[in-house]
């Protein structure tokens, strides 16, 4: 892991232990409908362009099922002040 400790993976690329130091990357399924449309046009990255299932994964129903905005995740806020400070030095 980024902090130097070994990473033990479970099935499907999941780890029981998560370390947020020295960095945290938040990944979201879809941020907006417009960005989801672009994602859908790119197709499934696990399929080549000749695969007939390349563009079948990202459906309107999938977007609707994930576009709930029903949970607040503020775990990234621990870096907010240091990020503001770093950005202020750039300006």
C-alpha positions in Angstrom: 0.0 0.0 0.0 1.1 3.6 -0.3 2.2 3.7 3.3 4.6 0.7 2.7 2.6 -2.0 4.3 1.7 -5.2 2.3 -1.7 -5.2 0.6 -3.6 -8.4 1.0 -6.4 -8.7 -1.7 -9.6 -10.5 -1.3 -11.6 -11.8 -4.2 -12.7 -9.2 -6.8 -9.9 -6.8 -5.9 -11.2 -5.9 -2.4 -9.0 -5.3 0.6 -10.1 -5.7 4.2 -7.7 -2.9 5.2 -7.7 0.6 3.8 -5.0 3.2 4.5 -5.7 6.8 3.6 -2.2 8.0 4.1 -0.4 9.6 2.3 -3.3 10.0 -0.2 -6.9 9.3 -0.8 -8.6 9.0 -4.1 -12.4 9.0 -4.2 -13.9 7.2 -7.2 -17.5 7.9 -8.1 -19.6 5.8 -10.5 -21.1 8.9 -12.2 -20.8 12.5 -11.3 -23.4 13.9 -13.7 -25.7 12.7 -16.5 -23.4 14.4 -19.0 -20.3 12.6 -17.7 -22.2 9.3 -17.7 -23.1 9.8 -21.4 -19.4 10.2 -22.2 -18.6 7.1 -20.1 -21.3 5.2 -22.0 -19.9 6.3 -25.3 -16.5 5.0 -24.3 -18.0 1.6 -23.5 -16.8 -1.1 -21.2 -13.0 -0.8 -20.8 -12.8 -4.6 -20.3 -14.0 -5.2 -23.9 -12.4 -4.6 -27.2 -14.1 -2.6 -29.9 -15.2 -5.7 -31.8 -17.0 -7.2 -28.8 -20.8 -6.9 -29.2 -21.1 -6.3 -25.5 -18.7 -3.3 -25.5 -21.5 -0.7 -25.3 -24.2 -2.6 -23.5 -23.1 -2.3 -19.9 -23.8 1.4 -19.1 -27.6 1.7 -19.5 -30.0 4.4 -18.5 -31.3 2.1 -15.8 -27.8 1.7 -14.4 -27.4 5.5 -14.2 -30.8 5.8 -12.5 -29.9 3.1 -10.0 -26.6 4.8 -9.1 -27.7 8.5 -9.2 -29.2 8.5 -5.8 -27.0 11.0 -3.9 -28.3 9.5 -0.7 -25.1 9.3 1.2 -22.7 12.0 2.3 -19.1 11.0 2.2 -17.0 13.6 3.9 -14.0 11.4 4.6 -11.9 13.5 2.2 -12.3 16.6 4.3 -9.3 15.8 6.5 -7.1 17.2 3.7 -9.2 20.3 3.0 -7.2 22.9 5.0 -3.8 21.7 3.7 -5.2 21.7 0.2 -6.5 25.2 0.5 -3.1 26.3 1.8 -1.2 24.6 -1.0 -3.5 26.1 -3.6 -3.1 29.6 -2.1 0.7 29.4 -2.7 0.1 28.8 -6.4 -2.0 32.0 -6.9 
